[in-house]
Amino acid sequence: MADPSPLPNDPARLHAIARYLELQLAAVHAALAEAEQRPRWWVQWARRREGEARHGLLHEEGCWHPGEPMLTAQQGQALLAEYGGRILRCEVCRPGQRRT
């Protein structure tokens, strides 16, 4: 089977291709950094009786449960660590877990 995109064999064109790919990769890294800082998670806090420990469900952007993203992924992970088992991940959107 032939290579679908054969590369040229001269250094000048190879350098041009390498530079183009470096610029594209830099753009992808910048977009990824921006996306990681965008709020994507929120906690749906449960009602509680006075004196009862606070607990809730963590949701990710796109979940059909009510709420609006106001936490970055890093802030969501920090809440999970702080509250331990009192914040559960929504079984519908499964925040922080890769979907197939």
mmCIF file as gemmi writes it, N, C-alpha and C atoms, coordinates in Angstrom:
data_model
loop_
_atom_site.group_PDB
_atom_site.id
_atom_site.type_symbol
_atom_site.label_atom_id
_atom_site.label_alt_id
_atom_site.label_comp_id
_atom_site.label_asym_id
_atom_site.label_entity_id
_atom_site.label_seq_id
_atom_site.pdbx_PDB_ins_code
_atom_site.Cartn_x
_atom_site.Cartn_y
_atom_site.Cartn_z
_atom_site.occupancy
_atom_site.B_iso_or_equiv
_atom_site.pdbx_formal_charge
_atom_site.auth_seq_id
_atom_site.auth_asym_id
_atom_site.pdbx_PDB_model_num
ATOM 1 N N . MET Axp A 1 ? 0.853 -1.175 0 1 0 ? 1 A 1
ATOM 2 C CA . MET Axp A 1 ? 0 0 0 1 0 ? 1 A 1
ATOM 3 C C . MET Axp A 1 ? 0.898 1.237 0 1 0 ? 1 A 1
ATOM 4 N N . ALA Axp A 2 ? 0.575 2.196 -0.856 1 0 ? 2 A 1
ATOM 5 C CA . ALA Axp A 2 ? 1.365 3.419 -0.991 1 0 ? 2 A 1
ATOM 6 C C . ALA Axp A 2 ? 1.018 4.399 0.129 1 0 ? 2 A 1
ATOM 7 N N . ASP Axp A 3 ? 2.006 5.195 0.518 1 0 ? 3 A 1
ATOM 8 C CA . ASP Axp A 3 ? 1.804 6.244 1.524 1 0 ? 3 A 1
ATOM 9 C C . ASP Axp A 3 ? 0.838 7.276 0.936 1 0 ? 3 A 1
ATOM 10 N N . PRO Axp A 4 ? -0.272 7.611 1.652 1 0 ? 4 A 1
ATOM 11 C CA . PRO Axp A 4 ? -1.271 8.529 1.099 1 0 ? 4 A 1
ATOM 12 C C . PRO Axp A 4 ? -0.767 9.956 0.919 1 0 ? 4 A 1
ATOM 13 N N . SER Axp A 5 ? 0.222 10.373 1.68 1 0 ? 5 A 1
ATOM 14 C CA . SER Axp A 5 ? 0.749 11.734 1.525 1 0 ? 5 A 1
ATOM 15 C C . SER Axp A 5 ? 2.272 11.683 1.562 1 0 ? 5 A 1
ATOM 16 N N . PRO Axp A 6 ? 2.894 11.314 0.457 1 0 ? 6 A 1
ATOM 17 C CA . PRO Axp A 6 ? 4.361 11.231 0.445 1 0 ? 6 A 1
ATOM 18 C C . PRO Axp A 6 ? 4.979 12.597 0.696 1 0 ? 6 A 1
ATOM 19 N N . LEU Axp A 7 ? 6.04 12.605 1.446 1 0 ? 7 A 1
ATOM 20 C CA . LEU Axp A 7 ? 6.741 13.848 1.762 1 0 ? 7 A 1
ATOM 21 C C . LEU Axp A 7 ? 7.784 14.138 0.687 1 0 ? 7 A 1
ATOM 22 N N . PRO Axp A 8 ? 8.054 15.413 0.46 1 0 ? 8 A 1
ATOM 23 C CA . PRO Axp A 8 ? 9.109 15.755 -0.499 1 0 ? 8 A 1
ATOM 24 C C . PRO Axp A 8 ? 10.465 15.332 0.074 1 0 ? 8 A 1
ATOM 25 N N . ASN Axp A 9 ? 11.451 15.261 -0.797 1 0 ? 9 A 1
ATOM 26 C CA . ASN Axp A 9 ? 12.767 14.823 -0.314 1 0 ? 9 A 1
ATOM 27 C C . ASN Axp A 9 ? 13.781 15.955 -0.2 1 0 ? 9 A 1
ATOM 28 N N . ASP Axp A 10 ? 13.35 17.194 -0.462 1 0 ? 10 A 1
ATOM 29 C CA . ASP Axp A 10 ? 14.315 18.287 -0.344 1 0 ? 10 A 1
ATOM 30 C C . ASP Axp A 10 ? 14.127 19.008 0.995 1 0 ? 10 A 1
ATOM 31 N N . PRO Axp A 11 ? 15.254 19.415 1.606 1 0 ? 11 A 1
ATOM 32 C CA . PRO Axp A 11 ? 15.215 20.042 2.939 1 0 ? 11 A 1
ATOM 33 C C . PRO Axp A 11 ? 14.362 21.297 3.023 1 0 ? 11 A 1
ATOM 34 N N . ALA Axp A 12 ? 14.371 22.131 2.031 1 0 ? 12 A 1
ATOM 35 C CA . ALA Axp A 12 ? 13.618 23.388 2.103 1 0 ? 12 A 1
ATOM 36 C C . ALA Axp A 12 ? 12.125 23.13 2.291 1 0 ? 12 A 1
ATOM 37 N N . ARG Axp A 13 ? 11.575 22.242 1.499 1 0 ? 13 A 1
ATOM 38 C CA . ARG Axp A 13 ? 10.14 21.961 1.634 1 0 ? 13 A 1
ATOM 39 C C . ARG Axp A 13 ? 9.842 21.198 2.931 1 0 ? 13 A 1
ATOM 40 N N . LEU Axp A 14 ? 10.736 20.309 3.348 1 0 ? 14 A 1
ATOM 41 C CA . LEU Axp A 14 ? 10.544 19.605 4.617 1 0 ? 14 A 1
ATOM 42 C C . LEU Axp A 14 ? 10.554 20.582 5.79 1 0 ? 14 A 1
ATOM 43 N N . HIS Axp A 15 ? 11.455 21.571 5.744 1 0 ? 15 A 1
ATOM 44 C CA . HIS Axp A 15 ? 11.477 22.605 6.788 1 0 ? 15 A 1
ATOM 45 C C . HIS Axp A 15 ? 10.188 23.417 6.794 1 0 ? 15 A 1
ATOM 46 N N . ALA Axp A 16 ? 9.675 23.728 5.618 1 0 ? 16 A 1
ATOM 47 C CA . ALA Axp A 16 ? 8.42 24.484 5.521 1 0 ? 16 A 1
ATOM 48 C C . ALA Axp A 16 ? 7.27 23.675 6.12 1 0 ? 16 A 1
ATOM 49 N N . ILE Axp A 17 ? 7.222 22.389 5.818 1 0 ? 17 A 1
ATOM 50 C CA . ILE Axp A 17 ? 6.169 21.52 6.371 1 0 ? 17 A 1
ATOM 51 C C . ILE Axp A 17 ? 6.315 21.431 7.888 1 0 ? 17 A 1
ATOM 52 N N . ALA Axp A 18 ? 7.539 21.264 8.373 1 0 ? 18 A 1
ATOM 53 C CA . ALA Axp A 18 ? 7.781 21.176 9.817 1 0 ? 18 A 1
ATOM 54 C C . ALA Axp A 18 ? 7.331 22.452 10.519 1 0 ? 18 A 1
ATOM 55 N N . ARG Axp A 19 ? 7.638 23.602 9.933 1 0 ? 19 A 1
ATOM 56 C CA . ARG Axp A 19 ? 7.241 24.876 10.537 1 0 ? 19 A 1
ATOM 57 C C . ARG Axp A 19 ? 5.727 25.01 10.575 1 0 ? 19 A 1
ATOM 58 N N . TYR Axp A 20 ? 5.077 24.638 9.492 1 0 ? 20 A 1
ATOM 59 C CA . TYR Axp A 20 ? 3.609 24.682 9.435 1 0 ? 20 A 1
ATOM 60 C C . TYR Axp A 20 ? 3.015 23.795 10.533 1 0 ? 20 A 1
ATOM 61 N N . LEU Axp A 21 ? 3.545 22.598 10.696 1 0 ? 21 A 1
ATOM 62 C CA . LEU Axp A 21 ? 3.03 21.691 11.722 1 0 ? 21 A 1
ATOM 63 C C . LEU Axp A 21 ? 3.294 22.224 13.128 1 0 ? 21 A 1
ATOM 64 N N . GLU Axp A 22 ? 4.444 22.883 13.339 1 0 ? 22 A 1
ATOM 65 C CA . GLU Axp A 22 ? 4.726 23.507 14.641 1 0 ? 22 A 1
ATOM 66 C C . GLU Axp A 22 ? 3.689 24.58 14.957 1 0 ? 22 A 1
ATOM 67 N N . LEU Axp A 23 ? 3.339 25.394 13.96 1 0 ? 23 A 1
ATOM 68 C CA . LEU Axp A 23 ? 2.339 26.444 14.163 1 0 ? 23 A 1
ATOM 69 C C . LEU Axp A 23 ? 0.97 25.839 14.461 1 0 ? 23 A 1
ATOM 70 N N . GLN Axp A 24 ? 0.617 24.784 13.753 1 0 ? 24 A 1
ATOM 71 C CA . GLN Axp A 24 ? -0.664 24.125 13.999 1 0 ? 24 A 1
ATOM 72 C C . GLN Axp A 24 ? -0.71 23.517 15.399 1 0 ? 24 A 1
ATOM 73 N N . LEU Axp A 25 ? 0.381 22.882 15.809 1 0 ? 25 A 1
ATOM 74 C CA . LEU Axp A 25 ? 0.444 22.285 17.143 1 0 ? 25 A 1
ATOM 75 C C . LEU Axp A 25 ? 0.355 23.355 18.229 1 0 ? 25 A 1
ATOM 76 N N . ALA Axp A 26 ? 1 24.496 18.023 1 0 ? 26 A 1
ATOM 77 C CA . ALA Axp A 26 ? 0.919 25.597 18.985 1 0 ? 26 A 1
ATOM 78 C C . ALA Axp A 26 ? -0.517 26.097 19.094 1 0 ? 26 A 1
ATOM 79 N N . ALA Axp A 27 ? -1.212 26.174 17.972 1 0 ? 27 A 1
ATOM 80 C CA . ALA Axp A 27 ? -2.609 26.611 17.986 1 0 ? 27 A 1
ATOM 81 C C . ALA Axp A 27 ? -3.482 25.611 18.738 1 0 ? 27 A 1
ATOM 82 N N . VAL Axp A 28 ? -3.223 24.331 18.562 1 0 ? 28 A 1
ATOM 83 C CA . VAL Axp A 28 ? -3.984 23.294 19.277 1 0 ? 28 A 1
ATOM 84 C C . VAL Axp A 28 ? -3.721 23.394 20.773 1 0 ? 28 A 1
ATOM 85 N N . HIS Axp A 29 ? -2.479 23.574 21.167 1 0 ? 29 A 1
ATOM 86 C CA . HIS Axp A 29 ? -2.148 23.707 22.597 1 0 ? 29 A 1
ATOM 87 C C . HIS Axp A 29 ? -2.82 24.934 23.206 1 0 ? 29 A 1
ATOM 88 N N . ALA Axp A 30 ? -2.852 26.039 22.474 1 0 ? 30 A 1
ATOM 89 C CA . ALA Axp A 30 ? -3.511 27.25 22.974 1 0 ? 30 A 1
ATOM 90 C C . ALA Axp A 30 ? -5.007 27.031 23.136 1 0 ? 30 A 1
ATOM 91 N N . ALA Axp A 31 ? -5.629 26.384 22.155 1 0 ? 31 A 1
ATOM 92 C CA . ALA Axp A 31 ? -7.067 26.104 22.236 1 0 ? 31 A 1
ATOM 93 C C . ALA Axp A 31 ? -7.369 25.146 23.385 1 0 ? 31 A 1
ATOM 94 N N . LEU Axp A 32 ? -6.512 24.169 23.596 1 0 ? 32 A 1
ATOM 95 C CA . LEU Axp A 32 ? -6.692 23.217 24.695 1 0 ? 32 A 1
ATOM 96 C C . LEU Axp A 32 ? -6.579 23.909 26.048 1 0 ? 32 A 1
ATOM 97 N N . ALA Axp A 33 ? -5.588 24.779 26.199 1 0 ? 33 A 1
ATOM 98 C CA . ALA Axp A 33 ? -5.427 25.517 27.456 1 0 ? 33 A 1
ATOM 99 C C . ALA Axp A 33 ? -6.648 26.378 27.737 1 0 ? 33 A 1
ATOM 100 N N . GLU Axp A 34 ? -7.178 27.026 26.705 1 0 ? 34 A 1
ATOM 101 C CA . GLU Axp A 34 ? -8.373 27.856 26.875 1 0 ? 34 A 1
ATOM 102 C C . GLU Axp A 34 ? -9.582 27.002 27.244 1 0 ? 34 A 1
ATOM 103 N N . ALA Axp A 35 ? -9.736 25.868 26.584 1 0 ? 35 A 1
ATOM 104 C CA . ALA Axp A 35 ? -10.872 24.99 26.86 1 0 ? 35 A 1
ATOM 105 C C . ALA Axp A 35 ? -10.82 24.432 28.28 1 0 ? 35 A 1
ATOM 106 N N . GLU Axp A 36 ? -9.623 24.152 28.768 1 0 ? 36 A 1
ATOM 107 C CA . GLU Axp A 36 ? -9.486 23.612 30.121 1 0 ? 36 A 1
ATOM 108 C C . GLU Axp A 36 ? -9.836 24.645 31.185 1 0 ? 36 A 1
ATOM 109 N N . GLN Axp A 37 ? -9.767 25.928 30.857 1 0 ? 37 A 1
ATOM 110 C CA . GLN Axp A 37 ? -10.091 26.984 31.815 1 0 ? 37 A 1
ATOM 111 C C . GLN Axp A 37 ? -11.566 27.384 31.761 1 0 ? 37 A 1
ATOM 112 N N . ARG Axp A 38 ? -12.288 26.899 30.759 1 0 ? 38 A 1
ATOM 113 C CA . ARG Axp A 38 ? -13.704 27.241 30.613 1 0 ? 38 A 1
ATOM 114 C C . ARG Axp A 38 ? -14.523 26.422 31.609 1 0 ? 38 A 1
ATOM 115 N N . PRO Axp A 39 ? -15.462 27.059 32.316 1 0 ? 39 A 1
ATOM 116 C CA . PRO Axp A 39 ? -16.299 26.307 33.256 1 0 ? 39 A 1
ATOM 117 C C . PRO Axp A 39 ? -17.089 25.225 32.53 1 0 ? 39 A 1
ATOM 118 N N . ARG Axp A 40 ? -17.015 24.007 33.057 1 0 ? 40 A 1
ATOM 119 C CA . ARG Axp A 40 ? -17.721 22.889 32.448 1 0 ? 40 A 1
ATOM 120 C C . ARG Axp A 40 ? -18.488 22.057 33.474 1 0 ? 40 A 1
ATOM 121 N N . TRP Axp A 41 ? -18.299 22.3 34.745 1 0 ? 41 A 1
ATOM 122 C CA . TRP Axp A 41 ? -18.903 21.461 35.77 1 0 ? 41 A 1
ATOM 123 C C . TRP Axp A 41 ? -19.751 22.299 36.705 1 0 ? 41 A 1
ATOM 124 N N . TRP Axp A 42 ? -20.697 21.667 37.414 1 0 ? 42 A 1
ATOM 125 C CA . TRP Axp A 42 ? -21.446 22.303 38.487 1 0 ? 42 A 1
ATOM 126 C C . TRP Axp A 42 ? -21.912 21.248 39.471 1 0 ? 42 A 1
ATOM 127 N N . VAL Axp A 43 ? -22.201 21.703 40.688 1 0 ? 43 A 1
ATOM 128 C CA . VAL Axp A 43 ? -22.706 20.806 41.729 1 0 ? 43 A 1
ATOM 129 C C . VAL Axp A 43 ? -24.173 21.126 41.961 1 0 ? 43 A 1
ATOM 130 N N . GLN Axp A 44 ? -24.979 20.103 41.955 1 0 ? 44 A 1
ATOM 131 C CA . GLN Axp A 44 ? -26.4 20.219 42.294 1 0 ? 44 A 1
ATOM 132 C C . GLN Axp A 44 ? -26.503 19.804 43.767 1 0 ? 44 A 1
ATOM 133 N N . TRP Axp A 45 ? -26.562 20.806 44.632 1 0 ? 45 A 1
ATOM 134 C CA . TRP Axp A 45 ? -26.581 20.538 46.07 1 0 ? 45 A 1
ATOM 135 C C . TRP Axp A 45 ? -27.961 20.043 46.479 1 0 ? 45 A 1
ATOM 136 N N . ALA Axp A 46 ? -27.983 19.028 47.325 1 0 ? 46 A 1
ATOM 137 C CA . ALA Axp A 46 ? -29.236 18.459 47.816 1 0 ? 46 A 1
ATOM 138 C C . ALA Axp A 46 ? -29.762 19.292 48.985 1 0 ? 46 A 1
ATOM 139 N N . ARG Axp A 47 ? -31.077 19.278 49.132 1 0 ? 47 A 1
ATOM 140 C CA . ARG Axp A 47 ? -31.642 19.923 50.327 1 0 ? 47 A 1
ATOM 141 C C . ARG Axp A 47 ? -31.228 19.112 51.537 1 0 ? 47 A 1
ATOM 142 N N . ARG Axp A 48 ? -31.102 19.792 52.645 1 0 ? 48 A 1
ATOM 143 C CA . ARG Axp A 48 ? -30.669 19.093 53.857 1 0 ? 48 A 1
ATOM 144 C C . ARG Axp A 48 ? -31.358 19.666 55.073 1 0 ? 48 A 1
ATOM 145 N N . ARG Axp A 49 ? -31.421 18.853 56.07 1 0 ? 49 A 1
ATOM 146 C CA . ARG Axp A 49 ? -31.961 19.317 57.35 1 0 ? 49 A 1
ATOM 147 C C . ARG Axp A 49 ? -30.868 20.095 58.072 1 0 ? 49 A 1
ATOM 148 N N . GLU Axp A 50 ? -31.293 20.94 58.975 1 0 ? 50 A 1
ATOM 149 C CA . GLU Axp A 50 ? -30.334 21.71 59.761 1 0 ? 50 A 1
ATOM 150 C C . GLU Axp A 50 ? -29.399 20.766 60.501 1 0 ? 50 A 1
ATOM 151 N N . GLY Axp A 51 ? -28.093 21.036 60.405 1 0 ? 51 A 1
ATOM 152 C CA . GLY Axp A 51 ? -27.098 20.21 61.079 1 0 ? 51 A 1
ATOM 153 C C . GLY Axp A 51 ? -26.622 19.029 60.247 1 0 ? 51 A 1
ATOM 154 N N . GLU Axp A 52 ? -27.287 18.741 59.142 1 0 ? 52 A 1
ATOM 155 C CA . GLU Axp A 52 ? -26.895 17.624 58.275 1 0 ? 52 A 1
ATOM 156 C C . GLU Axp A 52 ? -25.747 18.07 57.366 1 0 ? 52 A 1
ATOM 157 N N . ALA Axp A 53 ? -24.836 17.162 57.089 1 0 ? 53 A 1
ATOM 158 C CA . ALA Axp A 53 ? -23.695 17.489 56.223 1 0 ? 53 A 1
ATOM 159 C C . ALA Axp A 53 ? -24.165 17.785 54.797 1 0 ? 53 A 1
ATOM 160 N N . ARG Axp A 54 ? -23.509 18.723 54.166 1 0 ? 54 A 1
ATOM 161 C CA . ARG Axp A 54 ? -23.844 19.112 52.797 1 0 ? 54 A 1
ATOM 162 C C . ARG Axp A 54 ? -23.423 17.996 51.833 1 0 ? 54 A 1
ATOM 163 N N . HIS Axp A 55 ? -24.289 17.695 50.858 1 0 ? 55 A 1
ATOM 164 C CA . HIS Axp A 55 ? -23.94 16.701 49.846 1 0 ? 55 A 1
ATOM 165 C C . HIS Axp A 55 ? -24.631 17.054 48.523 1 0 ? 55 A 1
ATOM 166 N N . GLY Axp A 56 ? -24.109 16.507 47.434 1 0 ? 56 A 1
ATOM 167 C CA . GLY Axp A 56 ? -24.682 16.843 46.14 1 0 ? 56 A 1
ATOM 168 C C . GLY Axp A 56 ? -24.167 15.955 45.028 1 0 ? 56 A 1
ATOM 169 N N . LEU Axp A 57 ? -24.59 16.302 43.809 1 0 ? 57 A 1
ATOM 170 C CA . LEU Axp A 57 ? -24.192 15.594 42.6 1 0 ? 57 A 1
ATOM 171 C C . LEU Axp A 57 ? -23.363 16.523 41.717 1 0 ? 57 A 1
ATOM 172 N N . LEU Axp A 58 ? -22.266 16.007 41.197 1 0 ? 58 A 1
ATOM 173 C CA . LEU Axp A 58 ? -21.42 16.767 40.284 1 0 ? 58 A 1
ATOM 174 C C . LEU Axp A 58 ? -21.847 16.461 38.852 1 0 ? 58 A 1
ATOM 175 N N . HIS Axp A 59 ? -22.051 17.52 38.062 1 0 ? 59 A 1
ATOM 176 C CA . HIS Axp A 59 ? -22.482 17.38 36.669 1 0 ? 59 A 1
ATOM 177 C C . HIS Axp A 59 ? -21.478 18.03 35.742 1 0 ? 59 A 1
ATOM 178 N N . GLU Axp A 60 ? -21.47 17.58 34.487 1 0 ? 60 A 1
ATOM 179 C CA . GLU Axp A 60 ? -20.6 18.16 33.466 1 0 ? 60 A 1
ATOM 180 C C . GLU Axp A 60 ? -21.449 18.769 32.363 1 0 ? 60 A 1
ATOM 181 N N . GLU Axp A 61 ? -20.906 19.778 31.708 1 0 ? 61 A 1
ATOM 182 C CA . GLU Axp A 61 ? -21.561 20.461 30.601 1 0 ? 61 A 1
ATOM 183 C C . GLU Axp A 61 ? -22.206 19.44 29.662 1 0 ? 61 A 1
ATOM 184 N N . GLY Axp A 62 ? -23.446 19.705 29.287 1 0 ? 62 A 1
ATOM 185 C CA . GLY Axp A 62 ? -24.173 18.804 28.396 1 0 ? 62 A 1
ATOM 186 C C . GLY Axp A 62 ? -25.138 17.892 29.127 1 0 ? 62 A 1
ATOM 187 N N . CYS Axp A 63 ? -25.058 17.838 30.451 1 0 ? 63 A 1
ATOM 188 C CA . CYS Axp A 63 ? -25.97 17.01 31.226 1 0 ? 63 A 1
ATOM 189 C C . CYS Axp A 63 ? -27.353 17.651 31.199 1 0 ? 63 A 1
ATOM 190 N N . TRP Axp A 64 ? -28.392 16.835 31.208 1 0 ? 64 A 1
ATOM 191 C CA . TRP Axp A 64 ? -29.752 17.371 31.154 1 0 ? 64 A 1
ATOM 192 C C . TRP Axp A 64 ? -30.281 17.793 32.524 1 0 ? 64 A 1
ATOM 193 N N . HIS Axp A 65 ? -29.546 17.52 33.596 1 0 ? 65 A 1
ATOM 194 C CA . HIS Axp A 65 ? -29.972 17.964 34.924 1 0 ? 65 A 1
ATOM 195 C C . HIS Axp A 65 ? -29.886 19.489 35.006 1 0 ? 65 A 1
ATOM 196 N N . PRO Axp A 66 ? -30.748 20.114 35.818 1 0 ? 66 A 1
ATOM 197 C CA . PRO Axp A 66 ? -30.725 21.582 35.904 1 0 ? 66 A 1
ATOM 198 C C . PRO Axp A 66 ? -29.423 22.097 36.504 1 0 ? 66 A 1
ATOM 199 N N . GLY Axp A 67 ? -28.996 23.218 35.999 1 0 ? 67 A 1
ATOM 200 C CA . GLY Axp A 67 ? -27.789 23.852 36.498 1 0 ? 67 A 1
ATOM 201 C C . GLY Axp A 67 ? -27.001 24.452 35.357 1 0 ? 67 A 1
ATOM 202 N N . GLU Axp A 68 ? -26.029 25.268 35.729 1 0 ? 68 A 1
ATOM 203 C CA . GLU Axp A 68 ? -25.193 25.93 34.73 1 0 ? 68 A 1
ATOM 204 C C . GLU Axp A 68 ? -23.74 25.77 35.129 1 0 ? 68 A 1
ATOM 205 N N . PRO Axp A 69 ? -22.88 25.389 34.184 1 0 ? 69 A 1
ATOM 206 C CA . PRO Axp A 69 ? -21.462 25.215 34.526 1 0 ? 69 A 1
ATOM 207 C C . PRO Axp A 69 ? -20.85 26.478 35.124 1 0 ? 69 A 1
ATOM 208 N N . MET Axp A 70 ? -20.195 26.314 36.26 1 0 ? 70 A 1
ATOM 209 C CA . MET Axp A 70 ? -19.508 27.439 36.884 1 0 ? 70 A 1
ATOM 210 C C . MET Axp A 70 ? -18.167 27.012 37.465 1 0 ? 70 A 1
ATOM 211 N N . LEU Axp A 71 ? -17.799 25.744 37.288 1 0 ? 71 A 1
ATOM 212 C CA . LEU Axp A 71 ? -16.54 25.242 37.822 1 0 ? 71 A 1
ATOM 213 C C . LEU Axp A 71 ? -15.68 24.701 36.678 1 0 ? 71 A 1
ATOM 214 N N . THR Axp A 72 ? -14.377 24.97 36.739 1 0 ? 72 A 1
ATOM 215 C CA . THR Axp A 72 ? -13.466 24.34 35.787 1 0 ? 72 A 1
ATOM 216 C C . THR Axp A 72 ? -13.278 22.887 36.225 1 0 ? 72 A 1
ATOM 217 N N . ALA Axp A 73 ? -12.712 22.085 35.369 1 0 ? 73 A 1
ATOM 218 C CA . ALA Axp A 73 ? -12.457 20.687 35.718 1 0 ? 73 A 1
ATOM 219 C C . ALA Axp A 73 ? -11.582 20.596 36.964 1 0 ? 73 A 1
ATOM 220 N N . GLN Axp A 74 ? -10.603 21.478 37.067 1 0 ? 74 A 1
ATOM 221 C CA . GLN Axp A 74 ? -9.706 21.481 38.23 1 0 ? 74 A 1
ATOM 222 C C . GLN Axp A 74 ? -10.481 21.809 39.51 1 0 ? 74 A 1
ATOM 223 N N . GLN Axp A 75 ? -11.39 22.772 39.446 1 0 ? 75 A 1
ATOM 224 C CA . GLN Axp A 75 ? -12.197 23.12 40.622 1 0 ? 75 A 1
ATOM 225 C C . GLN Axp A 75 ? -13.143 21.969 40.981 1 0 ? 75 A 1
ATOM 226 N N . GLY Axp A 76 ? -13.682 21.304 39.978 1 0 ? 76 A 1
ATOM 227 C CA . GLY Axp A 76 ? -14.547 20.153 40.234 1 0 ? 76 A 1
ATOM 228 C C . GLY Axp A 76 ? -13.798 19.028 40.928 1 0 ? 76 A 1
ATOM 229 N N . GLN Axp A 77 ? -12.578 18.767 40.471 1 0 ? 77 A 1
ATOM 230 C CA . GLN Axp A 77 ? -11.754 17.732 41.105 1 0 ? 77 A 1
ATOM 231 C C . GLN Axp A 77 ? -11.422 18.117 42.552 1 0 ? 77 A 1
ATOM 232 N N . ALA Axp A 78 ? -11.172 19.406 42.781 1 0 ? 78 A 1
ATOM 233 C CA . ALA Axp A 78 ? -10.871 19.867 44.14 1 0 ? 78 A 1
ATOM 234 C C . ALA Axp A 78 ? -12.079 19.672 45.061 1 0 ? 78 A 1
ATOM 235 N N . LEU Axp A 79 ? -13.287 19.943 44.551 1 0 ? 79 A 1
ATOM 236 C CA . LEU Axp A 79 ? -14.496 19.719 45.358 1 0 ? 79 A 1
ATOM 237 C C . LEU Axp A 79 ? -14.672 18.247 45.681 1 0 ? 79 A 1
ATOM 238 N N . LEU Axp A 80 ? -14.418 17.379 44.699 1 0 ? 80 A 1
ATOM 239 C CA . LEU Axp A 80 ? -14.51 15.936 44.95 1 0 ? 80 A 1
ATOM 240 C C . LEU Axp A 80 ? -13.542 15.518 46.048 1 0 ? 80 A 1
ATOM 241 N N . ALA Axp A 81 ? -12.337 16.075 46.018 1 0 ? 81 A 1
ATOM 242 C CA . ALA Axp A 81 ? -11.343 15.741 47.035 1 0 ? 81 A 1
ATOM 243 C C . ALA Axp A 81 ? -11.753 16.286 48.4 1 0 ? 81 A 1
ATOM 244 N N . GLU Axp A 82 ? -12.298 17.503 48.431 1 0 ? 82 A 1
ATOM 245 C CA . GLU Axp A 82 ? -12.673 18.139 49.699 1 0 ? 82 A 1
ATOM 246 C C . GLU Axp A 82 ? -13.869 17.454 50.361 1 0 ? 82 A 1
ATOM 247 N N . TYR Axp A 83 ? -14.886 17.144 49.58 1 0 ? 83 A 1
ATOM 248 C CA . TYR Axp A 83 ? -16.115 16.593 50.144 1 0 ? 83 A 1
ATOM 249 C C . TYR Axp A 83 ? -16.146 15.064 50.166 1 0 ? 83 A 1
ATOM 250 N N . GLY Axp A 84 ? -15.162 14.43 49.548 1 0 ? 84 A 1
ATOM 251 C CA . GLY Axp A 84 ? -15.104 12.975 49.574 1 0 ? 84 A 1
ATOM 252 C C . GLY Axp A 84 ? -16.362 12.344 48.995 1 0 ? 84 A 1
ATOM 253 N N . GLY Axp A 85 ? -16.93 11.407 49.711 1 0 ? 85 A 1
ATOM 254 C CA . GLY Axp A 85 ? -18.102 10.684 49.25 1 0 ? 85 A 1
ATOM 255 C C . GLY Axp A 85 ? -19.399 11.469 49.321 1 0 ? 85 A 1
ATOM 256 N N . ARG Axp A 86 ? -19.357 12.714 49.828 1 0 ? 86 A 1
ATOM 257 C CA . ARG Axp A 86 ? -20.591 13.504 49.92 1 0 ? 86 A 1
ATOM 258 C C . ARG Axp A 86 ? -20.951 14.182 48.601 1 0 ? 86 A 1
ATOM 259 N N . ILE Axp A 87 ? -20.02 14.179 47.639 1 0 ? 87 A 1
ATOM 260 C CA . ILE Axp A 87 ? -20.351 14.631 46.284 1 0 ? 87 A 1
ATOM 261 C C . ILE Axp A 87 ? -20.153 13.431 45.376 1 0 ? 87 A 1
ATOM 262 N N . LEU Axp A 88 ? -21.226 13.023 44.755 1 0 ? 88 A 1
ATOM 263 C CA . LEU Axp A 88 ? -21.182 11.895 43.839 1 0 ? 88 A 1
ATOM 264 C C . LEU Axp A 88 ? -21.192 12.401 42.409 1 0 ? 88 A 1
ATOM 265 N N . ARG Axp A 89 ? -20.611 11.635 41.515 1 0 ? 89 A 1
ATOM 266 C CA . ARG Axp A 89 ? -20.657 11.971 40.091 1 0 ? 89 A 1
ATOM 267 C C . ARG Axp A 89 ? -22.01 11.552 39.542 1 0 ? 89 A 1
ATOM 268 N N . CYS Axp A 90 ? -22.603 12.427 38.744 1 0 ? 90 A 1
ATOM 269 C CA . CYS Axp A 90 ? -23.885 12.132 38.106 1 0 ? 90 A 1
ATOM 270 C C . CYS Axp A 90 ? -23.734 10.865 37.263 1 0 ? 90 A 1
ATOM 271 N N . GLU Axp A 91 ? -24.69 9.963 37.362 1 0 ? 91 A 1
ATOM 272 C CA . GLU Axp A 91 ? -24.626 8.727 36.593 1 0 ? 91 A 1
ATOM 273 C C . GLU Axp A 91 ? -25.014 8.934 35.135 1 0 ? 91 A 1
ATOM 274 N N . VAL Axp A 92 ? -25.615 10.079 34.82 1 0 ? 92 A 1
ATOM 275 C CA . VAL Axp A 92 ? -25.995 10.374 33.439 1 0 ? 92 A 1
ATOM 276 C C . VAL Axp A 92 ? -24.804 10.91 32.655 1 0 ? 92 A 1
ATOM 277 N N . CYS Axp A 93 ? -24.168 11.966 33.169 1 0 ? 93 A 1
ATOM 278 C CA . CYS Axp A 93 ? -23.088 12.624 32.413 1 0 ? 93 A 1
ATOM 279 C C . CYS Axp A 93 ? -21.693 12.147 32.808 1 0 ? 93 A 1
ATOM 280 N N . ARG Axp A 94 ? -21.542 11.494 33.961 1 0 ? 94 A 1
ATOM 281 C CA . ARG Axp A 94 ? -20.268 10.951 34.435 1 0 ? 94 A 1
ATOM 282 C C . ARG Axp A 94 ? -19.113 11.93 34.27 1 0 ? 94 A 1
ATOM 283 N N . PRO Axp A 95 ? -19.126 13.065 34.977 1 0 ? 95 A 1
ATOM 284 C CA . PRO Axp A 95 ? -18.083 14.085 34.818 1 0 ? 95 A 1
ATOM 285 C C . PRO Axp A 95 ? -16.683 13.557 35.084 1 0 ? 95 A 1
ATOM 286 N N . GLY Axp A 96 ? -15.777 13.961 34.206 1 0 ? 96 A 1
ATOM 287 C CA . GLY Axp A 96 ? -14.38 13.574 34.389 1 0 ? 96 A 1
ATOM 288 C C . GLY Axp A 96 ? -14.04 12.208 33.859 1 0 ? 96 A 1
ATOM 289 N N . GLN Axp A 97 ? -15.011 11.5 33.32 1 0 ? 97 A 1
ATOM 290 C CA . GLN Axp A 97 ? -14.75 10.167 32.78 1 0 ? 97 A 1
ATOM 291 C C . GLN Axp A 97 ? -14.943 10.219 31.265 1 0 ? 97 A 1
ATOM 292 N N . ARG Axp A 98 ? -14.026 9.626 30.564 1 0 ? 98 A 1
ATOM 293 C CA . ARG Axp A 98 ? -14.097 9.647 29.089 1 0 ? 98 A 1
ATOM 294 C C . ARG Axp A 98 ? -15.301 8.85 28.618 1 0 ? 98 A 1
ATOM 295 N N . ARG Axp A 99 ? -15.969 9.413 27.635 1 0 ? 99 A 1
ATOM 296 C CA . ARG Axp A 99 ? -17.099 8.715 27.027 1 0 ? 99 A 1
ATOM 297 C C . ARG Axp A 99 ? -16.663 8.092 25.728 1 0 ? 99 A 1
ATOM 298 N N . THR Axp A 100 ? -17.271 6.991 25.403 1 0 ? 100 A 1
ATOM 299 C CA . THR Axp A 100 ? -16.934 6.331 24.124 1 0 ? 100 A 1
ATOM 300 C C . THR Axp A 100 ? -17.995 6.584 23.095 1 0 ? 100 A 1
